[in-house]
Every structure is written in structure tokens, then in C-alpha cells.
Amino acid sequence: MKQINRPRRIIFIRHAESARNKAKKGQTYFADEEARKTVKGISDDKIPLTDLGVIQAQKTGIYMANRFGAPDYFYHSGYLRTKQTLEGIVSELMKDPRFNDKPPRVRMNTFIRERNPGYTYDMTKKEAEKAFPLLYDYWKMAGGFLASPPGGESLAEVANRVYLFLGMLFRERAGKDVWVATHGGTMRVIRFLLEHWDYDQAVSWPPGESPKNCGITVYEYDQKVGRLVLREYNTVAWE
């Protein structure tokens, strides 16, 4: 049998509900000052989970322990919300006596952090439109994968560092079971790279397909095609 040159399985988990998720309610910008006040001035890497987010992570941990067992490695982006998500999952996993002899090997990797949102990070919709009046037209022209927010990263630029992360997994974690706690924007890039999307596919999530909080996405190595293949996308265990 040909030796596996990829991880046996990679499970990507979008982080649980964060304080910014709650404040922004799925919008690009804050609706107004009232919506922004709970997280104003907190840098992206220090945004915590909400109380609901903690519960989501714990319920996801119970589900994953029962279904998948324990992985060989855990990764998170270093951002507080992915770290707390992984902590919630691991805490439930380690309550299972089956895994007491397999302590988690947790690693942080900055290559899987969320995209840098740039200068509009803390802005309301009205403030962003005033500061960057041509931004909407630019975004429409360049497309949501190649366009860069002012002072920030395009998803194409995020793809460069995620490519390096995946290459590391291929070299150093071949044949292993790996779980990764990451971000919504990063998930789009992961799918772009692993599923060989073109730019048009990566412009935006199709309706109803944006990653949910604690959504589980599973790739498994397929010996016949010699690569990781998507087995399921965006499974939610906490609802």
C-alpha cells in the first residue's frame, strides 16, 4: 500500500460564538455605537467567547469525543476565541476515561489566524462609508477574494500563509488525525486550497453556507485519488 503523505484526517472547527459575533450580528460593520460598545477598542486577537460560545465548545467536545475519539494533534490560531474553543472541546474530551492515556498535544500556529480587517475593524457602517466612500465600488470590481480592506488583507493574501500551514501538516503530520480551531474567513481559504476552487467560487459563501460557530468540517485522505477529500461540511452539534 502506498504510504500516506497527508494527515489521515483533518477536522476544522470554526470558533464558537465570540463577543464580536454577538455585537455585529453577522454584518460587516457595527450597526451603530450601541452595537459596538461591548467590544470597542478590544483587538481582534483578544476577543473572548460569549457564555453561549463556551457552551457551544463544550457540547461540540462531547460530540467529537463520542464520534471521532481523540486526535493526535490540536491546533489553534493563537486568537483568544480559538484558544477558548479548543479548551472547551479538550476539557470534555479528557473527561472520557478512554482518553486518559492520550493527553492532548496542543499547538498554536499564527498562519491560521483570521484575516487582518484593517482600518475599518472598529467602525460602524456609517463611519466606514464616510472614511472610504469608494470602498463598495472597489470591492464590487475586485471581488471578495482578491480585494483588500483598507490597511488589511485580502483572502488571497491569507491563502499564502494558510498554504504554508497545510504544507507543514502534510510534511510533519502525515498519517495523523489533526483537529484545527480556526476562523470563518480562514475556512473559505482552506476550502479554496484543499478543494481547488477558482477565484469565482471563492468570492463569497453561497447562501446558507457560511461557517457556523463550532461548525465541523471533515477532510479525510482518499488513497485512490491521493489527496484529502471533503467528507462533511459545517456540521453543528450544539443546537
NUFI-287208 format. One record per atom (N, C-alpha, C): x, y, z. Coordinates in steps of 0.05 Angstrom, whole numbers, padded with zeros to 5 digits, always signed. Layout:
<sites>
XYZ...
</sites>
This chain:
<sites>
+00017-00024+00000+00000+00000+00000+00018+00025+00000+00010+00044-00017+00025+00069-00018+00024+00084+00008+00047+00095+00017+00049+00109+00042+00033+00135+00040+00018+00141+00062+00002+00166+00063+00021+00189+00066+00018+00209+00049+00035+00233+00050+00019+00258+00059-00003+00253+00072-00021+00273+00083-00031+00264+00110-00041+00282+00127-00055+00272+00151-00077+00253+00143-00082+00234+00160-00104+00215+00155-00131+00229+00155-00134+00248+00173-00158+00263+00175-00152+00291+00187-00164+00312+00176-00163+00338+00188-00191+00348+00193-00197+00356+00218-00223+00367+00224-00219+00396+00231-00231+00414+00216-00230+00442+00221-00256+00451+00236-00252+00466+00257-00275+00476+00273-00274+00506+00274-00295+00519+00264-00296+00548+00267-00300+00554+00297-00288+00575+00307-00291+00581+00335-00320+00585+00343-00326+00581+00369-00353+00585+00380-00360+00615+00379-00385+00621+00387-00394+00649+00386-00376+00667+00402-00366+00689+00390-00349+00708+00403-00365+00733+00410-00354+00750+00426-00367+00775+00433-00372+00793+00409-00354+00793+00389-00358+00808+00365-00379+00796+00347-00380+00770+00346-00402+00757+00331-00429+00767+00341-00432+00767+00368-00457+00775+00380-00462+00805+00375-00442+00822+00376-00446+00850+00373-00452+00858+00344-00440+00844+00325-00443+00851+00297-00466+00837+00283-00476+00815+00295-00499+00801+00285-00497+00794+00255-00473+00785+00248-00469+00776+00220-00463+00797+00200-00462+00822+00208-00458+00844+00189-00428+00850+00186-00420+00863+00165-00392+00870+00160-00383+00891+00180-00400+00911+00186-00393+00933+00204-00413+00933+00227-00407+00947+00249-00426+00951+00270-00449+00969+00260-00473+00962+00269-00496+00978+00261-00495+01006+00271-00486+01010+00296-00484+01036+00308-00467+01035+00333-00465+01057+00348-00448+01058+00372-00459+01040+00393-00485+01037+00395-00496+01019+00415-00487+00990+00411-00487+00982+00386-00479+00954+00380-00449+00950+00385-00433+00971+00382-00404+00969+00384-00394+00970+00413-00409+00981+00431-00398+00989+00457-00386+00966+00473-00397+00942+00470-00387+00920+00487-00359+00910+00479-00351+00916+00455-00325+00906+00445-00307+00928+00434-00315+00953+00437-00300+00975+00425-00272+00976+00438-00252+00978+00420-00224+00981+00429-00210+00955+00437-00224+00932+00434-00211+00906+00440-00199+00895+00414-00173+00890+00414-00161+00880+00390-00171+00852+00382-00170+00846+00357-00182+00821+00347-00172+00796+00360-00146+00796+00368-00135+00772+00380-00144+00768+00409-00156+00788+00420-00164+00786+00449-00195+00784+00452-00210+00781+00431-00239+00779+00433-00246+00752+00445-00261+00751+00467-00267+00726+00481-00293+00713+00470-00298+00689+00478-00324+00676+00473-00345+00688+00491-00370+00686+00482-00392+00693+00500-00398+00668+00518-00416+00672+00536-00425+00649+00553-00436+00627+00536-00452+00635+00515-00463+00615+00497-00441+00601+00482-00420+00616+00474-00398+00605+00460-00383+00583+00476-00380+00588+00502-00368+00568+00519-00384+00542+00519-00410+00545+00520-00428+00521+00520-00426+00507+00493-00425+00523+00471-00423+00511+00444-00398+00494+00442-00375+00504+00453-00350+00490+00451-00351+00464+00467-00363+00465+00491-00365+00441+00508-00382+00420+00495-00405+00428+00484-00423+00408+00471-00410+00396+00447-00395+00413+00433-00380+00403+00409-00359+00382+00418-00346+00388+00440-00326+00369+00451-00338+00342+00457-00362+00341+00470-00375+00316+00476-00381+00301+00451-00392+00315+00431-00399+00302+00405-00375+00291+00391-00353+00307+00391-00330+00298+00376-00316+00275+00390-00316+00274+00417-00304+00252+00432-00319+00226+00426-00345+00228+00425-00361+00204+00420-00359+00194+00391-00356+00213+00373-00356+00205+00345-00328+00199+00334-00308+00215+00341-00282+00213+00329-00260+00203+00347-00265+00201+00373-00244+00194+00392-00226+00218+00397-00201+00213+00401-00182+00235+00407-00162+00237+00384-00155+00262+00376-00136+00266+00354-00107+00263+00364-00089+00263+00345-00060+00263+00352-00051+00292+00359-00062+00311+00345-00054+00339+00349-00078+00358+00348-00077+00379+00364-00096+00401+00363-00080+00426+00355-00093+00443+00338-00081+00469+00332-00102+00491+00336-00093+00514+00344-00109+00538+00345-00093+00561+00334-00106+00584+00329-00093+00606+00315-00078+00625+00334-00081+00621+00360-00069+00639+00379-00088+00661+00387-00110+00665+00372-00131+00685+00380-00147+00673+00403-00154+00690+00422-00167+00681+00446-00192+00663+00440-00208+00671+00420-00232+00656+00415-00227+00628+00405-00206+00624+00389-00200+00596+00380-00187+00581+00403-00171+00594+00419-00159+00581+00442-00180+00571+00462-00200+00589+00468-00221+00582+00487-00239+00560+00475-00244+00561+00448-00259+00540+00435-00246+00513+00439-00220+00512+00433-00205+00487+00436-00204+00478+00465-00201+00496+00483-00201+00489+00512-00227+00476+00520-00250+00487+00510-00276+00475+00516-00278+00447+00505-00269+00443+00480-00270+00417+00468-00253+00397+00482-00228+00405+00488-00209+00387+00502-00218+00380+00530-00230+00400+00544-00239+00394+00571-00259+00372+00572-00277+00371+00553-00297+00350+00551-00285+00324+00542-00266+00326+00523-00253+00302+00513-00239+00287+00535-00225+00302+00553-00209+00290+00573-00225+00280+00597-00251+00286+00598-00268+00273+00618-00274+00244+00612-00270+00237+00587-00275+00209+00578-00251+00192+00586-00255+00172+00603-00232+00155+00613-00218+00141+00591-00230+00138+00568-00217+00124+00545-00192+00140+00536-00192+00166+00541-00170+00182+00530-00151+00192+00552-00153+00181+00576-00135+00190+00598-00106+00185+00592-00101+00164+00576-00073+00157+00570-00063+00171+00544-00079+00189+00534-00072+00204+00509-00076+00234+00513-00058+00246+00529-00061+00275+00534-00058+00290+00508-00073+00312+00505-00073+00327+00480-00047+00341+00475-00038+00340+00450-00015+00355+00441-00025+00380+00427-00025+00402+00441-00037+00427+00431-00015+00445+00420-00019+00456+00396+00000+00473+00383-00015+00499+00374+00000+00521+00374-00011+00546+00364+00004+00553+00338-00011+00562+00318+00001+00569+00293-00012+00595+00282+00004+00616+00280-00007+00642+00272-00016+00643+00242-00007+00624+00226-00014+00624+00198-00044+00619+00194-00058+00608+00214-00087+00603+00211-00104+00624+00225-00092+00647+00232-00108+00669+00244-00128+00680+00224-00147+00696+00234-00166+00709+00217-00152+00730+00200-00165+00737+00178-00153+00758+00161-00152+00784+00176-00132+00800+00170-00129+00827+00182-00151+00845+00170-00170+00855+00186-00192+00871+00174-00184+00900+00168-00161+00908+00177-00152+00935+00170-00165+00957+00187-00166+00981+00175-00174+01005+00189-00204+01006+00196-00220+00990+00182-00249+00991+00187-00257+00972+00210-00238+00959+00222-00244+00939+00242-00264+00948+00263-00261+00972+00274-00277+00980+00296-00299+01001+00288-00304+01003+00261-00321+01024+00251-00351+01015+00249-00368+01034+00252-00397+01029+00245-00399+01031+00214-00422+01023+00204-00426+01024+00175-00424+01053+00165-00436+01072+00180-00436+01100+00172-00407+01111+00172-00391+01103+00192-00364+01113+00194-00347+01102+00170-00350+01077+00164-00335+01065+00142-00342+01078+00115-00367+01083+00111-00376+01095+00086-00365+01124+00083-00364+01138+00106-00353+01165+00105-00323+01165+00101-00308+01147+00115-00279+01146+00113-00270+01136+00086-00284+01117+00075-00276+01103+00050-00299+01102+00030-00306+01125+00018-00331+01127+00002-00330+01110-00023-00306+01103-00033-00304+01086-00057-00300+01057-00051-00301+01049-00026-00295+01022-00018-00315+01002-00031-00341+01008-00030-00361+00990-00041-00356+00984-00071-00351+01006-00086-00346+01002-00115-00320+00986-00120-00300+00992-00104-00275+00976-00107-00279+00947-00101-00294+00941-00079-00299+00913-00071-00315+00899-00093-00335+00913-00105-00351+00901-00126-00334+00895-00150-00315+00913-00157-00298+00910-00180-00278+00887-00176-00264+00887-00153-00242+00868-00148-00252+00841-00140-00275+00840-00127-00285+00814-00117-00276+00808-00089-00293+00793-00075-00288+00789-00046-00265+00771-00039-00252+00759-00058-00228+00743-00053-00202+00758-00057-00202+00775-00078-00178+00789-00085-00176+00817-00073-00199+00829-00065-00200+00856-00054-00188+00856-00026-00173+00878-00020-00161+00882+00006-00176+00904+00021-00186+00900+00045-00197+00922+00061-00175+00942+00067-00181+00968+00069-00160+00988+00074-00143+00980+00098-00117+00977+00093-00098+00970+00114-00099+00941+00123-00114+00925+00109-00117+00897+00117-00108+00877+00095-00118+00853+00098-00110+00831+00080-00133+00823+00062-00127+00816+00037-00146+00801+00020-00145+00772+00029-00166+00758+00021-00166+00729+00026-00145+00715+00010-00138+00726-00013-00116+00715-00029-00090+00716-00014-00086+00738+00001-00062+00740+00017-00062+00721+00041-00086+00717+00053-00089+00697+00074-00082+00669+00063-00089+00664+00038-00084+00638+00026-00054+00632+00026-00037+00652+00023-00008+00647+00023+00002+00635+00049-00008+00645+00071+00001+00634+00097-00013+00608+00104-00038+00605+00096-00052+00580+00102-00039+00558+00085-00030+00564+00061-00016+00545+00045+00009+00534+00059+00023+00552+00073+00047+00543+00088+00039+00525+00111+00017+00532+00125+00007+00515+00147+00000+00487+00137-00015+00486+00115-00023+00460+00105+00002+00444+00096+00021+00457+00084+00046+00444+00076+00060+00432+00100+00060+00446+00123+00073+00436+00147+00058+00411+00157+00031+00412+00156+00016+00388+00164+00022+00364+00146+00024+00369+00120+00030+00347+00102+00057+00335+00108+00077+00351+00114+00104+00341+00119+00106+00328+00146+00095+00341+00167+00101+00333+00194+00079+00316+00208+00055+00316+00196+00033+00302+00209+00021+00281+00190+00036+00271+00172+00027+00250+00153+00017+00226+00169-00007+00216+00162-00018+00193+00175-00032+00199+00201-00031+00224+00210-00042+00231+00236-00071+00242+00234-00083+00244+00257-00110+00255+00260-00107+00283+00273-00115+00304+00259-00109+00331+00268-00135+00347+00269-00139+00362+00292-00162+00380+00295-00152+00408+00296-00166+00427+00282-00157+00454+00279-00180+00473+00286-00176+00490+00306-00195+00511+00313-00187+00537+00299-00204+00547+00281-00196+00570+00264-00220+00589+00261-00220+00604+00238-00238+00627+00235-00254+00624+00209-00275+00640+00207-00293+00638+00184-00279+00645+00158-00265+00668+00157-00250+00676+00133-00229+00655+00126-00215+00645+00145-00194+00625+00141-00206+00600+00130-00231+00593+00138-00244+00569+00128-00249+00571+00098-00256+00595+00089-00260+00598+00060-00234+00593+00044-00212+00602+00055-00186+00598+00043-00178+00568+00043-00184+00555+00066-00178+00526+00068-00193+00511+00046-00218+00517+00042-00233+00503+00022-00223+00510-00006-00215+00535-00010-00203+00543-00036-00179+00527-00042-00162+00522-00022-00137+00508-00027-00141+00477-00029-00156+00466-00010-00158+00437-00010-00177+00426-00031-00196+00442-00040-00216+00433-00060-00211+00445-00087-00189+00460-00090-00180+00471-00116-00202+00488-00128-00213+00506-00112-00233+00525-00122-00218+00545-00141-00234+00557-00159-00224+00580-00174-00232+00606-00160-00224+00629-00170-00230+00654-00157-00260+00659-00155-00274+00652-00176-00303+00657-00176-00317+00642-00153-00309+00618-00148-00321+00602-00126-00315+00614-00099-00292+00628-00097-00283+00638-00071-00291+00666-00065-00306+00679-00083-00314+00707-00080-00330+00711-00055-00349+00693-00050-00366+00695-00026-00378+00668-00020-00388+00664+00004-00401+00640+00011-00428+00639-00003-00436+00616-00015-00463+00614-00026-00483+00617-00003-00507+00626-00009-00528+00630+00012-00531+00605+00030-00529+00610+00056-00532+00588+00075-00508+00571+00080-00485+00577+00067-00461+00561+00070-00439+00573+00086-00443+00598+00097-00421+00609+00113-00417+00593+00138-00393+00590+00148-00387+00572+00170-00402+00581+00195-00414+00562+00209-00428+00568+00234-00409+00566+00257-00416+00579+00279-00400+00577+00303-00398+00547+00312-00374+00538+00315-00368+00510+00322-00377+00491+00299-00379+00502+00275-00385+00484+00252-00361+00466+00247-00366+00440+00243-00345+00420+00240-00343+00412+00210-00319+00414+00200-00313+00407+00172-00292+00386+00171-00298+00364+00158-00281+00340+00159-00269+00334+00131-00242+00331+00130-00228+00321+00107-00214+00295+00114-00216+00276+00097-00203+00250+00101-00186+00243+00076-00164+00229+00082-00146+00222+00060-00158+00199+00044-00160+00203+00018-00170+00183-00001-00147+00170-00016-00142+00145-00011-00119+00131-00023-00121+00131-00054-00146+00129-00064-00149+00126-00093-00140+00151-00108-00147+00174-00097-00140+00199-00111-00115+00212-00100-00105+00202-00077-00080+00212-00065-00081+00239-00053-00105+00247-00042-00107+00273-00030-00129+00273-00009-00131+00295+00005-00153+00299+00025-00178+00306+00011-00200+00293+00019-00226+00297+00006-00246+00306+00027-00263+00325+00020-00283+00335+00038-00304+00313+00043-00309+00307+00068-00329+00286+00075-00354+00299+00087-00351+00321+00101-00375+00336+00110-00367+00364+00117-00387+00381+00115-00382+00410+00119-00402+00422+00138-00392+00437+00158-00409+00455+00174-00429+00440+00192-00421+00416+00201-00438+00401+00220-00438+00415+00247-00462+00419+00259-00464+00433+00284-00476+00413+00305-00463+00411+00328-00471+00391+00348-00484+00403+00372-00485+00430+00374-00494+00443+00399-00523+00452+00398-00534+00453+00374-00562+00464+00372-00583+00445+00384
</sites>
